[in-house]
C-alpha cells in the first residue's frame, strides 16, 4: 500500500517570494514544539544550511551552534519552481529508510500554488516513531495533517510579510 502524502494550497504572492519565504524564513514559519522540531525542546533554529558543497534541512541549537540535527539532504533546489529534500526523523533508528519531500511552486493568476508530496512513508517499519503505532490507513492522514499545518503556517507568514517583491 502506498502511504504517500499530498497537500496543495495557494499563497498570495509570486513563486519567487513563496520559494524565498519557504527557504529563507523557515525558522519563522515552521511550527514550534517537540513534535515539529528536530531537536525537541531545545531552542533551535530551522534552516537550509550548507556543508561540504551540499545543502541540508537542519535545526541548529541556539545555545550550542555546533549541535546540528539534519532532517535530510536537499535533492532539488530550483528557485521559484521546486524544492526537494530527504526527510529522516531524528529519533528513528538509522536503519530506517529516508523518505522524500517534494514541493512545487506554480504561478496561478496573482497567487502561487504550492504542492507538497511526501513519498516513501510505506517503507517505514511499524515500530517507526513517526507512526505512533498507527497503520497506513491512520498514518497517512496524520502526515497529511502535519504538512497541511506547516503550509498553512507558511501562508500565514506570507500574509504577515506581504508580497513586497512580487512583480505580477
Secondary structure, DSSP 8 states (H G I E B T S, - for coil): ----EEEEEEESS-HHHHHHHHHHSHHHHS--STTTSTTTTS-EEEEEEEETTEEEEEEEESS-TT-EEEEEEEEEEETTTEEEEEE--TTS-TTS--EEEEEEEEEETTEEEEEEEEE-GGGS-TT-GGGTT--HHHHHHHHHHHHHHHHHHHHHHHHHH--TT---
